[in-house]
């Protein structure tokens, strides 16, 4: 029953967010591929100031087998990274209060973190991806992001 509820939730999300037919074969295939992706106990630092995104993204990542730690802003991310450079992956929102994702990424790189950092942003403006990569991000994803896109970006960044 939980699996069917998750599928229905994904289909409702697809219809609401992307205007796709909830029963489309393409979307069902994406849901099935997302369920098959495993993150093998990867330690992920999720940085996002939205409690809704924190909850949604952490649930998706944990369901795929990841260990997730959350930071609410760039300063918390810097603090957590300075204590434990052992994260396998950092998923970084770009637009946040206190310290934004650009500065947080630069400072985390200066601390010596060499793992992948995925930039997540809702701002699809010209030059945004280049700016994120210049700050030290290794991948760039736009919000809203569906489960398959999030998990495939994480798996690709982790070399899985």
Secondary structure, DSSP 8 states (H G I E B T S, - for coil): -HHHHHHHHHHHHHHHHH---TT-HHHHHHHHHHHH---TT-EEEEE-S-HHHHHHHHHHHHHTT-EEEEESSHHHHHHHHHH-TT-SEEEEESS-SSS-HHHHHHHHHHTT--SEEEEEES---TTHHHHHHHHT-SEEEESS--HHHHHHHHHHHHT-
